[in-house]
Amino acid sequence: MLDDSEIQRLRADTPGCEHLIFFNNAGASLQPRSVVARVIQHLRLEEQIGGYEAADRVAAELAEVYVSLARLLQCAPEEIALQENSTRAWDMAFYSMRFSAGDRIVTAANEYASNYIALLQVARQTRAEICVVESDQTGEVDLEALRKLLDQRVKLIALTHVPTNGGLVQPAAQVGELARRAGIPFLLDATQSAGQIPLSVDDVGCDMLSATGRKYLRGPRGTGFLYVRRSMLEKMEPPMLDLHAATWTARDQFEIQRGARKFESWESSAAIRLGMGVAIEYALSLGLDRIEGRIQALAAQLRDHLGEIRGVTVRDLGRVRSGIVTFTCEGREAGDVVQRLRADAIVVRVVERSATLIDMEQRNIDQLVRASVHYYNTELEIERLCESLRAIMKL
């Protein structure tokens, strides 16, 4: 685990820590100085010589971003596509699949709204069926129920690794094992796990994985990436193509490029991609195992302290829990709690029912307060948050 001296160094490298107690890392975490500096440096270069010319000058460094991501996911660089966000990465994978009437798409009760809306759209267009696997008593996807669902009608398993509305970490590796046995493609949304949990695509067993740079990786907004297993690449045609993804070879012909970069488009921001590359190397240099240990320890402490406050109820699920901590305050709207904490320079976030509609309906919850910790948070900051909550509950 990261020691106290390292935490102090990391906080000194995070300007936002100077004036905020920041617990919205599952939204967009505070960036290190080196990430912001790299983005600004490249924008200055574009200012001086032009965007295309600046991109040409850093082409080798941009290529290294794929290598860094390959190290993060333990895959080949050719299996990585860069995207502007995790949703677009997920969409490019999902909409590359082909569904027909009677096909089944299997997902879990706490699937994220953006993904589920895409499932609904495709189900409406193709008359494919969405099958929501029930959760077990801990809130995790019920593996036995999933196993019983997996027959020849199932064409895809889509799972969010760490849901947005609670501490739950889904048993992705066990799901991956079931998917492999049944020969069914497995798409994992790792938006909230990349950067806080070690990820090996082979260990997880996913065929496709989407994630963002802005959350636990501490990269800029507007960055994301998609992994597609080499054995899946030849079976998938992107739903959209341009002159980057394909080459126009004759009036009525084109050739799609090989590798995952066929899911990319020509226009992108070199500056923020370079920033994401710095952020990924920053995380890798610290070690994902150590990052995970620190985050889980802080989250466990926060849950314990929240449980001691009268009227505050922790709503997290799962056998294994992440750095996302959610709670409700009796007699208080979540939005009111968020605003009152912000007045104390403490940043948390509201989770609305519509973000994970099925799960929230099943638990009869309209809104949650979400406090998501990162390694640069401290025990003292957790105490400050709880002190402010106690004051709010006495109003």
C-alpha positions, 0 to 999 in steps of 0.5 A: 500500500502507498505510505504516508510520505508518498501520499503527501507527495501525490497530494502536493502534485495535485493542486486541487487538494489545496482548496478542496476535499474531493470525493467525486473521483468516480465522476472526474478525478483531480489531475496531476500537474504533469498531466495538465502540463503535457496537455497545455504544452501540446496546445502551445505547440499547436498555437505555434505551428498548427494542429496537423503539424504538431500531431506529426511532431508527436506521432511517436509519443501518440503511438506510445499511448497504445503501448501504455494502455496495452500494459494497463490491460495486459494485451497487445497494442493492436487490440486498442482503439482510442476514443473520446469517451467510454460511452463511445468506446462501448457503443463502437463495440456494441453496435458492431455486433449483429442481432436478429429477432429472437437473439438475446442480450444478457446484462445485469440489474445495475447496468448503466443508463447509457448502455441500457438505452443502447440495448433498448434501441437495438432490441426495438430495431431488431426484436432481440430480447434483453435478459436481465440476470437477477442479483444475488443477496449481496447485489452481485450478478447471480452466477448460477442464474446467469449460467442457466440463461446461457444458451444458443440464443444468447449473442452477447453478455454486457456487464458493468464492472463497477456500477455507478451507484454503489461500492459493488465490484461485479465478479467479472472473471467468473462471468468471463469464465461462463462466457468462454465456456458457452462461446458467447462474446463478453463486453465489459464496461470498465469505466469505473474500474480502470485505474482503481482495480488491476485489469488483465483482459485475459484474467477477466476473460472479456472479449471487449472492454471500454473505459475512460481516462477521466475517472480513476486514471486521472486523465483529461476529460474527452478521453476513452479507449476500447479493447477488442480481442484479436479473435473478435476483430475479424468478426466485427465491422464498425458501425461507422467508418471514415478515411482513418478506419478505412481506405477508399480504394476504388469508386465502389470499394473500400478496405477496412484497416486491420486491428482495433484502430478501425474503430477510431475516427480521423479527428481527435485531440492530440493534446488530451490523448498525450495527457491520458498517456501521462496519466496511465504511466502515472498509475502504472508507476505507482502500481495498480495493486497498491492503488487498489489497496489504498482506495479500498482501505479509505472506502472501508473507513468511510463506510464505517464512519458513515455508519456511526452517524444517526440518520445516515444509511450506507447503501453499498452492495457486493462482497468485494467493494470499490472506492465508490461509497453511496448513502442516504440521509434521512429527511434530507434530499441528496441534492441538498446534502451535496450543496451543503457539503460544497459550502464546506469545500467538500465535493460529492455527487448525486446519483439519480434513479435514472442512472441505474433504473432497474437496480434503484427501482428494485431497492426503492431508492430515488437518489443517493449521495456518492462519495468516491475516494482516491488514493490522494484522499486522507483519513482526515478528509474522511473525518471532515466529511463526516463532521459536516454530515453530522452538522447537516443532520442536526439542522 
